[in-house]
Amino acid sequence: MPFRGRTEGLRFNTASSTPQGGARGSEWKGKEGGGTSPWRGNNVKNSYALKPQSGPDISLHPLGDMLTTITNDCLDTAAKLVTGTSSITDCKYIGSYNWLDAKDPTIIIPGKPPNWTPLLNPEKLKEDSGVYYRDPNAARFAKYPMEPSVQAVLKTDAKFPTDEVDIFACGSTMGNLLRFVRHYGKPFRFKVQVIGNTVFFSRKENSPTEVISGVRGFGHTFPEAYTTWEKEVKGSESNQRLIQYDFAGLKCIVRFECDGYFGDSSAYNTLSIMTPDATSLTEAFLGTPVSQVAAKPNENLTILNRGSEVPQQSIFDLKTRSGRYGKQIDMLDILPLLWVRQVPNFIIAYHDGFGLFKDIKTEDVSKDLKDWEVQNQDALKRFAVILRQIIDFAMNIKSGVIEVYCPSVNRLEIRKPFENGFNVLPQSLRSKWENGFEEEDDSDYVDASEDVPSGGRVRHENEVSCIRFNDADDEDDDKDFTACSAESCGYCGHCSY
């Protein structure tokens, strides 16, 4: 597929030392998996605090009883016993959805990413401004942030084999664990729940509407100018994509925010045809921009059928950064994140420091991802070990619910939840996932969609275990978030170019 604006023979700087502080080397804030989305000028008036935090606030959300701690030394020992290659295979698209810029929580399935439509003549762009949320799924639907993902999978394939899935997670939680086994990162936490044979990883910020402070650069205004929401998905705020792959014997589903895709003539000519009722209903939900009124915390999820699928090989990840100092982006910071999400294309856009982009490069990084995988087997074997340990703990605790908390670069804690009652999905959807397509969907949601025609997992033996049981910051003023992002470092404020 021909890429517009492609730079032939492009070479990125990959000869670098160990990444410092989890830098992504970009200004792009909010396109990961699960990343963050811009809701500009949003005056949120609900029960959730907007106070920005640099890491998990355990005074706001106390920790439960300790079950075990895991260190990288322990993982190193266990990883030596892992045989074979820890790699991703059989990657495929299984669903997607778009969040609509609506007053009530509304998604369209399958939705569609924005199309890459570069400007013919560069124009000076305004600098980013406004309110940016760390987790758009939680901000839009705080009750069950993972529900849209599950709905998208089951609407795409009504006979999807739910019993074969080991892990259902977002790119953020998987990325945090991958950084941990690579011996860098920042504090994080997430909750885990077993539903049927699947262990769900549920991202946990200090608040569903936690915001990012100190946003600077052009990481949002650039994609607004250089990508386009096509007619069938007009009014979209973000595209969330779900892929499934096998990693080290584990079948994983990973959700992430897709920055866009490279369209071609066939893509332009295969737009879905909407019925008049679907169109009018969508327009009704778009009456009030989210930039003015946030989605109501207690509203049900509305699902519409609009959009069309795009192939995995056409999607891209996009980063912007200043080119004033002539430094090339360090791909060692980017490749692990692209690997988790299996994104094969990368766009880096350099500006002059004042919003004028004259140096935009695109590259197919498929081979780079494979090379990175081969060169990082030690870390990926530790990654496989820690995933299996989390699965084991969740499966063997009576409630099926645990919390994972990382307070430092060399310590991961597995704990009981502080409070009971956590559920990653509503009861009706939990039952549907546990029972597969045989279970009727008796959910209470307003569902305006039509199902898209649909196209004995064995527990792992001889799993390596490495568990140690237990008996029982800087100021924001000093931080520069320009090179940070939600997926890479969670906006640590210390990333450098």
GIHU-V514664 format. One record per helix or strand. SS is the DSSP state (H for helix, E for strand). FROM is the first residue (numbers start at 1). LEN is the number of residues. If there is no record, write none. Layout:
SS&FROM&LEN  SS&FROM&LEN
This chain:
E&13&1  E&38&2  E&66&5  H&72&8  E&88&13  E&106&6  E&115&2  E&131&3  H&136&5  H&147&10  H&162&3  E&167&4  H&171&11  E&188&8  E&198&6  E&211&1  H&221&6  E&227&2  H&231&3  E&236&12  E&250&8  E&260&2  H&265&4  H&276&10  E&302&6  H&312&3  E&315&8  E&330&1  H&335&7  E&345&7  E&357&8  H&366&10  H&377&20  E&401&8  E&411&5  H&427&12  E&447&2  E&468&2  H&476&3
